Amino acid sequence: MTAEPERTCVGCRRRGPKGALIRIHRGPDGPGVDPTGAGPGRGAYLHPGCLDQGLDRLARALRVSLSPAELRALRAEMEREL
């Protein structure tokens, strides 16, 4: 039996099972929520309760600059996924 991979939340820096975290990826169309966890591009993970502190650190984790409008759009997309 294989264990589920662990990922680190960019908000709180705690580790958790990959399936319990939300993956945000920097894909060809820009940043977005990756519900499958296997989409293309660089990814960062957040616990559902770490949206506020995680969004501040997300740009650095994805190695991209995010405008306030992009952050609002990501927040709305993440809240829809929850």
C-alpha positions in Angstrom: 0.0 0.0 0.0 1.4 3.4 -1.0 1.0 6.4 1.1 -0.6 9.6 -0.3 2.1 12.2 -1.2 2.4 15.2 1.2 2.7 18.8 0.1 3.5 22.0 2.1 0.9 24.8 2.3 2.4 28.1 1.2 0.2 29.9 3.8 0.9 28.1 7.1 3.9 26.0 6.0 2.4 22.9 7.5 2.5 19.6 5.5 -0.6 17.7 4.6 -1.8 15.0 2.2 -2.0 16.3 -1.3 -5.7 15.5 -1.6 -6.5 17.8 1.4 -4.9 20.9 -0.1 -5.9 23.1 -3.0 -3.4 23.3 -5.9 -2.9 26.6 -7.7 -0.9 26.4 -10.8 0.7 28.8 -13.2 -0.3 27.4 -16.5 -0.2 28.6 -20.1 -3.3 30.7 -19.5 -2.1 32.3 -16.3 -2.7 31.3 -12.6 -5.7 29.2 -11.7 -7.1 26.5 -9.5 -6.2 23.0 -10.5 -8.9 20.7 -9.2 -7.2 17.6 -10.6 -3.8 18.3 -9.0 -2.1 17.2 -12.2 -2.4 20.2 -14.5 0.6 21.6 -16.4 2.8 24.3 -15.0 4.3 25.3 -11.7 2.1 24.6 -8.7 1.6 25.7 -5.1 -0.7 24.3 -2.4 -2.9 25.8 0.2 -5.0 24.4 3.0 -8.6 25.6 2.6 -8.3 27.7 5.8 -5.2 29.5 4.7 -6.6 31.6 1.9 -5.8 35.0 3.5 -2.2 34.4 4.4 -1.6 32.0 1.5 -2.6 34.5 -1.2 0.0 36.9 0.0 2.7 34.3 -0.5 1.3 32.7 -3.7 3.1 35.0 -6.2 6.5 34.1 -4.8 5.7 30.4 -4.8 4.5 30.5 -8.4 7.4 32.8 -9.4 5.1 35.3 -11.0 3.7 38.8 -10.2 0.0 38.9 -9.5 -2.1 42.0 -9.8 -4.8 42.7 -7.2 -7.4 41.8 -9.8 -5.8 38.5 -10.4 -5.7 37.8 -6.7 -9.4 38.6 -6.4 -10.2 36.3 -9.3 -8.1 33.5 -7.7 -9.8 34.0 -4.4 -13.2 33.8 -6.0 -12.2 30.6 -8.0 -10.8 29.0 -4.8 -14.0 29.8 -2.8 -16.1 28.2 -5.6 -14.0 25.0 -5.4 -14.6 24.8 -1.6 
